[in-house]
């Protein structure tokens, strides 16, 4: 009889042993949400600035729609705080910024996260009115702040087009990175698909649009977000289908991973919470809203947010589960 001894130096290679807990899905959700807010805010600003049917309504833009971009760095900060709680060696975080590794998704992510803060804050400042800047300076009671805000506002206004595209590009990079982060761990069959990056990007866009639609927007702003969101939901459903087709038609490990959602322990919660309640029902509600030409209740955006969080939570937990 031959005895085989396995020693795992990296806990991520010990399949079936959960090493990522609630902090990681929360981080992935808030990161995707920040990415979605960045993209939809920049697209709205671009749509109203470029002329056409929306140009005449530029002056009617809601303050919430203009300044929603500022929710992105706030969501990202909360997500990074959750990530920090998960780290064992918290002091080593700064080492990410002493080097740049082309082949490391975490290295890419660290620098993308760093670039997002100035990009979003400057873009948000460029969207403010003079009275809003006066209010902020008076609220903080910093005498020199008024001059600083005016200088930054003028600088950002002159580069508004560049800042718009920078926020779109960084939003896409952040949204895709949250999926690539899981996909880089190829030893986990469920996470080894290259579709996780696009899936998390589209899901993040949808949750960003959903969060914005919860606010008191103008009719045109809401209509644009709703139409974009309906397209995103359709793409997300297609990507989920392709993900499972790829797992079922692939290697044996992938088939066992797919079985977790096709009759296994995650079947009911995934299909009920993510697919039906988180995607199909919101799509139906938004379609009814279009047909009736009226704004619906806030049920659809709330369900989209719950479904976006559930998607990441279930995939993280299922990816660490025994495949049977």
Secondary structure, DSSP 8 states (H G I E B T S, - for coil): --------SSGGGSTT-----HHHHHHHHHHHHHHHHHHHHHHHHHHHHS-GGGGGGGGG--HHHHHTTHHHHHHHHHHHHHHHHH-S-GGGGGGGGG---TT-HHHHHHHHHHHHHHHHHHHHHHT--HHHHHHHHHHHT-TTHHHHHHHHHHHHHHTHHHHHHHHHHHHHHHHHHHHHHHHT-TTSGGG--THHHHHHHHHHHHHHHHHHHTS---HHHHHHHHHHHHHHHHHHHHHHHHHHHHHHTS-HHHHHHHHTTTTSTTHHHIIIIIIIIIIIHHHHHHHHHHHHTS---THHHHHHHHHHHHHHHHHHHHHTS---
